[in-house]
Amino acid sequence: MGCNDRRPLDNTPTTARITGRHNNRIGAVYSSLYAFWSTRHAVANGTTSRRDAYSVILFNHGHQQILTNDFTNSPDRLLDLVLPHGAGGGTNYKPALQVTQSVMENNWSTERSPVVVFLSDGECSVEDSVTRDLSRRAIALGRALSFHAVSFGPHNTSLRRMADIAKDVQKTAPPDPMHPLVPSSYVEALDSVRLAETFIGIANSLTKPRGGLMHT
């Protein structure tokens, strides 16, 4: 994520803030995160309070929890909280998925549906059981997980496999007319504009303004 072949979006209200610290791929990711949060904020506008809860986990060979179950901060404040954190080297999906499951379990709410946006510009192998356990655990807790794997770059076999597993597990969940499923997905974003479009598309797919969102 430290490469500067991709940069934050131009001509946005946050361009200067982001490029001043991260004029690279991680900056492009933060631009897209801000677009996601702003889209969800607009969906929730008019309610008494925001009902989404956000967790952000950065990972390389290890992981770092930046936000956990945040359901009060504005998009601008959320951006302020992630901006101090830069990119590191290495890629290891397994601990990132495992801590995602832990965050989901520890902050489970019957009022929210779990959604994971799992983004990477690298690739590594990971056992099918890790993604399967995460998805099955959500169903056991009460609602199916919507898992969105995003490759910031060309085709990523591992991310596609993770999304396919999550989608298969989703299909085993009992029908819930009150909380229709948002299908899991895999997307390749080759540039900063496409990445932002992907995040906004995911945000718009969550038509009900109540979700437990985890960005990894």
Helices and strands as residue ranges (DSSP letters): H 15-19, H 25-44, E 53-59, E 63-70, H 75-82, H 93-106, E 113-120, H 128-141, E 146-151, H 157-170, E 185-188, H 192-205, E 211-215
